[in-house]
């Protein structure tokens, strides 16, 4: 069997199992943060970027994907999202800094 995943997808791929994503968006480096969960990361981040998601992210111009993790179980992803939302800001910043110290917008890497 040939692996047909594209390397530019940064770990996001279609498989027989559904994946769930916990993600953090930022308005800018060290700016306002938003934590969310979705089963379609590319689509959901695009919706935030286009201003199609009413509420906090739209009001605060939070559009840059700066961190995400993949889960195979919806309950685990939702639990993790709730956990991170309860964290203080410094812990969230450290989470981003650990894997994305330049706060690059990862959307361009996952959307290819």
Buried (B, 14 or more C-beta within 10 A) or exposed (E): EEEEEEEEBBEBEEEEEEBBBBBBBBBEBEBBBBBBBBEBBBEBBBBBBEEEBEEEBBEBBBBBBBBBBEBEEEEEBBBBBEEBBEBEEEEBBEBBBEEBEEBEBBBEBBBE
